[in-house]
Amino acid sequence: MQQHRLPSHQDLLRPSRSRTFTSRSRTFTSLLTAAAATAGLLMTALVPGAQAADNPYERGPAPTDASIEASRGPYATSQSSVSLLAVSGFGGGTIHYPTSTADGTFGAVVISPGFTAYESSIAWLGPRLASQGFVVFTIDTNTTLDQPDSRGRQLLAALDYLTQRSSVRTRVDASRLGVMGHSMGGGGSLEAAKSRTSLKAAIPLTGWNTDKTWPELRTPTLVVGADGDTVAPVATHSEPFYESLPGSLDKAYLELRGASHFTPNTSNTTIAKYSISWLKRFIDDDSRYEQFLCPLPRPSLTIAEYRGTCPHTA
């Protein structure tokens, strides 16, 4: 007959093989879970696109000096002519836009020519900026003699047409808009930003305006001057424009070396590089472009001076 005995005190304290195995299994499972979680965090941090982008407005691959200095960016572009007869408030122009719609909508910028000039004088900026992921409208003004305040109103009229009536309006994010202009068109870009504080960026290129002070502006502004400008000398135009902007504003002053008032009328890598960076940073809120603006660019063969507020806050 098999005898049975009650478990001793030592038996009760001694873990059984089954309890030991269960405990070890739970420990092993916990370690695996922790390792998997850690690996997941590392993958998220190291692999682009591993998590949803913090900024839904990022467009295009991560930028490099080469990519923003190139004559064309990553997007193929198309263009659409807008007749003077089809619009009111400005003189028509050409819309340049990324061909693909896979990335959703894009920010937009309207660009005005200067005194006595036509759209052709700023046409090079259209495809160059659009290929970086913007809808760009290079315009003619009502007359070639229009003053900055009129050009400012025309820039805004063109923005309204672009976002409300144009054939590419569904490609444009109407909450992310900017303005640029050359000479009196540059002065007009300041006027437009003063009138419409919701604009995300303004870039006057060798701007001219009888109004030298702009403390009202709330739009991040990149002022571009030229060291050899005799039409709108930096000492009486671009520098006072920049210095008068609020100290709390995201702003920068780029003075081109060996340049004239008309340098913005032909393809220029320095103008393109910093315009793209400024528009990306403030229209798209794309902090990947902060590296080209802060720390402040140093003087070089093409830059006589660069001032600005860093780091940027917008």
Number of C-alpha atoms within 10 A of each C-alpha: 3 3 4 6 5 6 8 9 8 8 10 9 8 9 11 11 9 9 10 10 12 12 12 12 12 11 12 12 12 12 12 12 12 12 12 12 12 12 12 13 13 12 14 14 12 10 9 12 10 13 11 9 10 8 11 12 19 19 20 13 12 10 15 13 11 10 15 24 18 15 18 16 21 16 20 15 22 15 18 14 13 18 12 16 8 9 16 13 18 22 21 23 25 20 24 26 28 24 15 14 10 6 14 13 22 27 25 30 30 27 31 35 29 32 19 11 20 19 22 15 18 23 22 18 24 24 26 24 28 30 24 26 28 31 30 30 32 30 29 29 28 16 15 16 14 18 18 27 20 21 33 29 19 27 32 24 17 30 23 15 18 24 19 14 13 19 13 17 16 16 23 22 18 18 14 21 25 29 30 30 31 29 26 31 35 31 33 35 35 32 24 28 28 18 16 16 14 14 24 27 29 33 31 27 31 34 31 30 22 12 14 17 16 18 15 13 22 20 25 27 30 24 27 26 31 27 19 18 19 11 14 20 19 23 12 13 23 27 18 15 25 25 16 14 21 15 12 9 18 21 24 23 20 26 25 25 17 14 18 18 22 18 19 24 19 13 15 15 14 15 19 20 19 21 23 21 22 27 29 24 24 27 26 24 19 20 15 15 23 19 16 19 20 13 12 17 16 10 14 10 8 15 18 17 18 17 17 22 17 14 13 16 10 14
